[in-house]
Amino acid sequence: MFNNQRYLTKGIQSKIPLELQLFMWSCIDKLPEERDYFQVFRLENLNGIQKITHFSEQPEYCKEYLIKTDNPITAKVYIIDSDTY
């Protein structure tokens, strides 16, 4: 899974810094082979620290990261592995 072309919306491109985009793709690439086609990242500003919660449903997965950054953001990012959409 996640071997298809990778695309992003204009909203993601304009609102999510490139380093966070690359970090999220890296998180997906490091998952075990059995992974959900639907991955979710919740980005939160935790008192000036970027908190990233990565989760999926099948198989159930959840991992949190804290990253120092100058401009933490709040957003929710959905990543879908589909060659149709």
Beta strands, then each sheet from edge to edge (+ up, - down):
strand 1: 38-46
strand 2: 49-56
strand 3: 61-68
strand 4: 75-80
sheet 1: 3+ 2- 1+ 4-
end
